[in-house]
Amino acid sequence: QQPTHQFGSSEAPSQVSAETLRKVAAQGHVEVFSLVHATPSNKFTGVNIYLDEVGMLKRLPLNTRATEFAAQAGYNPPPQFYGDVFLGRLKTKPILQNLSMKLGEDSSLGAPWLQRATMDNLEYQTALNTLTGKNETQAPVDGEGGVAKAEDGYTWTQTEEELEMTVKLPEGVGSKDVKVKFMPQSIKIQCRSEGLQALKLFERIDPDGCIWTLETAKDGGKQLVITMEKVEQALWPRIKD
């Protein structure tokens, strides 16, 4: 029997199968939002939100119910979701597997797993801060708050969700001259067949969620702007490993 997932919308939830979820995913780009992180306290059982990553661009309606779930899970301010979303329960250890959710019992704002979510997410963030060397007494990390951090040949900024990298380009460069290769924990940039940058990143990124554009810099020249989606939502103490 296939594990069931919960369909979340601003209306009443309904129950769908894993196969239906896979078919929906095949029709477009699905964004995964970690609503509850897997931790030792919840026996490594997390809950994800699955949604259309371009729902806002499609002018889909705001899903206030999904936002309420995120607020209940401790996100402040909670993110906004557009269109229909799915809730999925995932166990990460000892093996990765989907788990069933019960309609009504697990899909309400009073669900036991959601009541524990804030503490689970706090436990996850505390462990991540320990791993990355960040604590409350440290100064703000580099690239935070829209303040660009200058490195050799580029600058970068970050939020918990994304990393933005800006590279100055030679005169006369067009989009056909630039190649950017995204890998799970590294990035390579070429311009006119010459290597501009090759970085091993501090943490993992989602190559499918990364884009690049050419923009006009303040001095009138061209610059490459790269946006990378982080796999885990957290501020990095540095860009390079």
Secondary structure, DSSP 8 states (H G I E B T S, - for coil): ---EEEEE-SS--EEEEHHHHHHHHHTS-EEEEEEE---TTTTTEEEEEEEETTTTTTT--B-HHHHHHHHHTT-SS----BS-EEEEEEE-SSS-EEE---TTTTSSTT-HHHHTHHHHHHHHHHHHHHHHT--TTS---TTGGG--EEETTEEEEE-SSEEEEEEE--TT--GGGEEEEEETTEEEEEETTEEEEEEEBSS-EEEEEEEEEEEE-TTS-EEEEEEEEESS----S-SB-
